[in-house]
Amino acid sequence: MKKINIEQVFSKFSELNVLVIGDAMVDNYLWGKVDRISPEAPIPIVTVTKQESRLGGAGNVSLNIQALGATPILISIIGNDEKGRIFEELMQEKKLPTQGIFIDPTRITTVKTRIISGGQQISRVDQEVSTLIDHEFEQLIFDRIKTIIEAQKIHIVVFVDYDKGLITPWLIKNVVELAKSKHILIAADPKIRNFNNYQQVDLFKPNFKEFKEGLKLLVEKTDMEELKKISDIFKKENKIGLLFITLSELGVFLTNGEKQHYYPAEVRDIADVSGAGDTVIAAASLCLAAGLPIPFMAQLSNLAGGLVCEKLGVVPIDSELLKKEAKKYQLLK
């Protein structure tokens, strides 16, 4: 089988514009040390030595797309609060365009605060509103999406659904119709609430837990024959181009309705699985938009997701490291 030139792949990525629609958040980190147990309850006391804020959720997907060389345009909502201002500062710091960021004074900015000690996460605190946005905001967001699509060439739209309320059935339906009319590819990384609303997308990437819960299945992750059968039925019923299921430690499974592909995960020193799904959807979407073969998409996405798991906390992929690893593994068509 013919090898693909990795440098040429990244050169193709650099030509792509990606519209990312989804729930963005601030990932807040409290790094510290534990040297005693609280006298008030049987819990560790963490003495904080460092604090850090990063872009999370759809913001992290955008960072991954940027790291891989493409240009992301993020459509999301933040609150009129301190964390929202931190989010905007982080966007500017990372040189990400902000024309798709809306402020909703009735909502708070989604924040995930991770407490880390001794090289591992010991607790997480979430601040969020997960009610669906109202129709007025749906229309505002759709109008902005339409304006962006008409103003510049968009190669793929990526829905990043963290179930925080930005993505609604109405928005999915209208954006898919708009993208189809403009011959723009569509990818989706779903959660449970909207799982069955992504008809006609070109790439649908749930993890195994989401796939199982979304379809109320009893299938085991290791039962590849049953997974193939259920996947093909789901794909056909929802008119999905490519179904891409991540199986965590077991790797990834893909089907286009004609061929199935399974690739096991590379053995790695896992530090933190947070954000790996963001990296996978970013890499897979760019491979799709660049017209790369499905086996290559699976292998590169799998490799990228594994690499970020070696880092503590949510971080975008290191493109130079990915290139180096991809050349070493000699990814094939």
Secondary structure, DSSP 8 states (H G I E B T S, - for coil): --B--HHHHHHHHTT-EEEEEE-EEEEEEEEEEEEEE-SSSSSEEEEEEEEEEEEEEHHHHHHHHHHTT-EEEEEEEE-SSHHHHHHHHHHHHTT---TTEEE-TTS---EEEEEEETTEEEEEEEE---S---HHHHHHHHHHHHHHHHHS---EEEEE--SSSS--HHHHHHHHHHHHHTT-EEEEE--STTGGG-TT-SEE--BHHHHHHHTT----TT-HHHHHHHHHHHHHHTT-SEEEEE-GGG-EEEE-SS-EEEE-------S--TTHHHHHHHHHHHHHHTT--HHHHHHHHHHHHHHHTTSSSS----HHHHHHHHHHHT-B-
